[in-house]
């Protein structure tokens, strides 16, 4: 574990490959009010979260994001936390402890099979499939912690084919990072290398084969170089085809 902590601490010099060593990826849902409204969801009374498999991670240069056959695939840009310490049962008011446990950041696009998810919600079924396809988590290079002095004062953005689709301040999170980390850690221990996605602002929509997604994060009006990412979308060659459950 000590070796993993050291590798995360020097991740900016090693590249993004350290992200593939995540034991789990924990995602906070409905954490921006405008996104809750656009999907006509109920605002959560407390943070709720779900998991994406580490096998869904797509690192820079690894190829396209693949849309499975029959799937309506949506993009959701998010700020990712890369954990550097073990966190268990953290107090919600321990802001210093929560932020100190983060070793680095990244920009992530939480891809969602929206029609698959909608069907699962209607039928009261789990929606792991909607989040878990291979390549459904494109990520940027690791962003050194010092490049984002305040993770609640940065601006996420996503473009499709050069057209702005998402842009929102992390200051608009309904539940801020200490509360997020606290609530997760009361249920499941966070280990060094684990990744936490903090939610997406409004503007989510479909990504189609042939599209190019570009995403990043701005701090004090300037784009963070390590967070810059560009991913092409292609049709998946997998034999999977969406059908009603």
C-alpha positions as CSV (number, residue, x, y, z in Angstrom):
1,X,0.0,0.0,0.0
2,X,2.9,2.4,0.8
3,X,4.2,1.8,-2.7
4,X,0.9,2.7,-4.2
5,X,0.7,5.9,-2.2
6,X,4.2,6.8,-3.4
7,X,3.2,6.1,-7.0
8,X,0.1,8.3,-6.7
9,X,2.2,11.1,-5.2
10,X,4.5,11.1,-8.2
11,X,1.7,10.3,-10.7
12,X,2.1,13.6,-12.6
13,X,5.6,12.4,-13.7
14,X,4.4,8.8,-14.5
15,X,1.4,9.7,-16.6
16,X,-2.2,8.5,-16.2
17,X,-1.5,4.8,-16.0
18,X,-1.7,4.9,-12.2
19,X,-5.4,5.5,-12.6
20,X,-5.9,2.0,-13.9
21,X,-4.8,0.8,-10.5
22,X,-7.9,2.0,-8.8
23,X,-9.6,-0.6,-6.7
24,X,-12.9,1.0,-7.3
25,X,-14.5,4.1,-8.9
26,X,-17.3,5.7,-6.8
27,X,-19.6,8.1,-8.5
28,X,-21.8,10.7,-6.9
29,X,-25.2,11.1,-8.7
30,X,-27.4,14.2,-9.0
31,X,-24.9,16.6,-7.4
32,X,-25.7,19.7,-9.5
33,X,-29.2,21.2,-9.2
34,X,-29.3,22.2,-12.9
35,X,-28.5,18.6,-14.0
36,X,-31.1,17.2,-11.6
37,X,-33.6,19.5,-13.2
38,X,-32.7,18.7,-16.8
39,X,-33.3,15.0,-16.2
40,X,-36.4,15.7,-14.2
41,X,-35.0,13.8,-11.2
42,X,-35.7,14.4,-7.5
43,X,-33.0,16.3,-5.6
44,X,-31.4,13.8,-3.2
45,X,-31.7,14.5,0.5
46,X,-28.2,13.2,1.0
47,X,-25.4,12.2,-1.3
48,X,-26.1,8.9,-3.2
49,X,-23.5,7.0,-5.1
50,X,-22.9,4.1,-7.4
51,X,-19.9,2.2,-8.8
52,X,-18.2,2.0,-12.2
53,X,-15.8,-0.8,-12.8
54,X,-12.1,0.2,-13.2
55,X,-12.3,-1.8,-16.5
56,X,-14.4,1.1,-17.9
57,X,-11.4,3.5,-17.6
58,X,-10.1,4.8,-20.9
59,X,-6.8,6.6,-20.6
60,X,-5.4,9.2,-23.1
61,X,-4.1,7.6,-26.2
62,X,-5.9,4.2,-25.6
63,X,-8.3,4.7,-28.4
64,X,-11.9,5.7,-28.9
65,X,-14.9,5.6,-26.7
66,X,-17.1,2.9,-28.0
67,X,-20.9,3.2,-28.3
68,X,-22.6,-0.3,-27.9
69,X,-25.1,-1.2,-30.5
70,X,-28.6,0.0,-29.7
71,X,-27.5,2.3,-26.9
72,X,-28.2,6.0,-26.5
73,X,-24.9,7.0,-25.0
74,X,-24.7,10.3,-23.0
75,X,-21.6,12.2,-21.8
76,X,-21.2,13.6,-18.3
77,X,-18.1,15.6,-17.5
78,X,-16.9,15.4,-13.9
79,X,-14.0,16.3,-11.6
80,X,-12.4,13.2,-10.3
81,X,-10.6,12.8,-7.0
82,X,-7.7,10.4,-6.8
83,X,-7.4,9.2,-3.2
84,X,-4.0,9.1,-1.5
85,X,-4.9,7.8,1.9
86,X,-7.1,5.3,3.5
87,X,-10.4,6.9,4.7
88,X,-12.9,5.2,6.9
89,X,-15.9,6.7,8.8
90,X,-14.7,10.3,8.3
91,X,-16.7,13.0,10.0
92,X,-18.7,15.2,7.6
93,X,-17.3,18.4,9.1
94,X,-13.6,17.2,8.8
95,X,-12.9,19.4,5.7
96,X,-9.1,19.2,6.3
97,X,-9.1,15.4,6.7
98,X,-11.1,15.0,3.5
99,X,-9.0,17.3,1.3
100,X,-5.8,16.0,2.8
101,X,-6.8,12.4,1.7
102,X,-6.9,13.5,-1.9
103,X,-3.6,13.1,-3.7
104,X,-4.5,14.4,-7.2
105,X,-7.3,15.2,-9.5
106,X,-8.4,14.3,-13.1
107,X,-11.1,15.2,-15.5
108,X,-13.5,12.3,-16.3
109,X,-16.4,11.7,-18.6
110,X,-18.9,9.4,-17.0
111,X,-20.5,7.8,-20.1
112,X,-24.1,6.5,-19.6
113,X,-26.2,4.2,-21.6
114,X,-29.2,6.4,-21.1
115,X,-31.9,4.1,-22.6
116,X,-30.5,1.2,-20.6
117,X,-30.5,3.2,-17.4
118,X,-34.1,4.5,-18.0
119,X,-35.4,1.0,-18.6
120,X,-33.8,-0.2,-15.4
121,X,-35.2,2.7,-13.4
122,X,-38.7,2.0,-14.7
123,X,-38.5,-1.7,-13.8
124,X,-36.7,-1.2,-10.5
125,X,-33.6,-3.0,-11.7
126,X,-30.0,-2.2,-11.0
127,X,-28.4,0.0,-13.7
128,X,-24.8,-1.2,-13.5
129,X,-24.8,-2.1,-17.2
130,X,-25.7,1.5,-18.1
131,X,-22.4,2.7,-16.5
132,X,-20.1,-0.2,-16.8
133,X,-19.3,-0.8,-20.5
134,X,-15.6,-0.9,-21.5
135,X,-14.4,2.6,-22.4
136,X,-17.3,4.3,-20.5
137,X,-14.9,6.3,-18.3
138,X,-12.5,8.4,-20.5
139,X,-10.1,10.2,-18.2
140,X,-7.5,12.9,-18.5
141,X,-3.9,12.7,-17.3
142,X,-3.4,13.1,-13.6
143,X,-3.7,16.7,-12.4
144,X,-1.3,17.5,-9.6
145,X,-3.1,18.6,-6.5
146,X,-1.4,22.0,-6.5
147,X,-2.9,22.8,-9.9
148,X,-6.4,23.0,-8.4
149,X,-5.9,25.0,-5.2
150,X,-9.6,24.9,-4.4
151,X,-11.6,22.0,-5.9
152,X,-14.8,24.0,-5.2
153,X,-13.6,26.9,-7.4
154,X,-12.9,25.4,-10.8
155,X,-14.9,25.3,-14.1
156,X,-15.6,22.0,-15.9
157,X,-16.4,22.1,-19.6
158,X,-17.2,19.6,-22.5
159,X,-17.5,20.2,-26.2
160,X,-18.8,18.0,-29.0
161,X,-17.2,18.7,-32.4
162,X,-16.1,22.1,-31.1
163,X,-19.5,23.1,-29.9
164,X,-19.9,23.8,-26.2
165,X,-22.3,21.4,-24.4
166,X,-21.4,21.5,-20.7
167,X,-19.8,24.3,-18.6
168,X,-20.3,24.6,-14.9
169,X,-18.5,25.6,-11.7
170,X,-17.6,23.0,-9.1
171,X,-18.8,25.6,-6.6
172,X,-22.3,24.6,-7.6
173,X,-22.1,21.1,-6.2
174,X,-25.1,20.4,-3.9
175,X,-22.9,18.3,-1.6
176,X,-19.2,19.4,-1.3
177,X,-16.2,17.2,-1.3
178,X,-15.9,16.7,2.5
179,X,-19.5,15.5,2.8
180,X,-19.1,13.3,-0.3
181,X,-15.9,11.6,1.1
182,X,-17.5,11.3,4.5
183,X,-20.7,9.6,3.3
184,X,-18.8,7.2,1.1
185,X,-16.3,6.3,3.8
186,X,-19.1,5.5,6.3
187,X,-20.3,2.7,3.9
188,X,-17.1,1.5,2.2
189,X,-13.5,2.3,3.0
190,X,-11.7,4.4,0.5
191,X,-8.1,3.2,-0.3
192,X,-5.2,4.9,-1.9
193,X,-5.7,4.8,-5.7
194,X,-9.5,4.7,-5.5
195,X,-11.3,7.3,-7.7
196,X,-14.3,9.4,-6.7
197,X,-16.4,11.2,-9.3
198,X,-18.1,14.3,-7.9
199,X,-21.1,14.8,-10.2
200,X,-21.8,16.6,-13.5
201,X,-23.3,20.0,-14.4
202,X,-26.2,20.5,-16.8
203,X,-25.9,20.0,-20.6
204,X,-25.6,16.2,-20.8
205,X,-26.6,14.7,-24.1
206,X,-25.8,12.1,-26.8
207,X,-22.4,11.3,-28.2
208,X,-22.6,9.6,-31.6
209,X,-20.0,7.6,-33.7
210,X,-17.8,10.2,-35.5
211,X,-18.2,12.8,-32.7
212,X,-15.1,14.1,-31.0
213,X,-15.5,14.9,-27.3
214,X,-13.1,17.5,-25.8
215,X,-13.2,18.2,-22.0
216,X,-11.2,19.9,-19.4
217,X,-11.1,22.1,-16.3
218,X,-10.4,25.8,-15.9
219,X,-8.9,27.5,-12.9
220,X,-8.8,31.3,-12.6
221,X,-9.8,31.5,-16.2
222,X,-7.0,29.3,-17.5
223,X,-7.2,25.7,-18.7
224,X,-5.3,23.2,-16.6
225,X,-3.0,21.5,-19.1
226,X,-3.0,18.0,-17.5
227,X,-6.8,18.0,-17.5
228,X,-7.1,18.5,-21.3
229,X,-8.6,15.5,-23.0
230,X,-10.0,14.7,-26.5
231,X,-11.7,11.4,-27.3
232,X,-13.3,10.2,-30.5
233,X,-16.5,8.2,-30.5
234,X,-16.9,5.0,-32.5
235,X,-19.4,2.2,-32.8
236,X,-18.5,-0.8,-30.6
237,X,-17.4,-4.0,-32.4
238,X,-18.8,-6.0,-29.5
239,X,-21.6,-8.5,-30.1
240,X,-23.7,-6.8,-27.4
241,X,-26.9,-5.3,-28.6
242,X,-29.3,-3.5,-26.3
243,X,-32.7,-5.2,-25.8
244,X,-35.4,-4.9,-23.2
245,X,-34.9,-6.9,-20.0
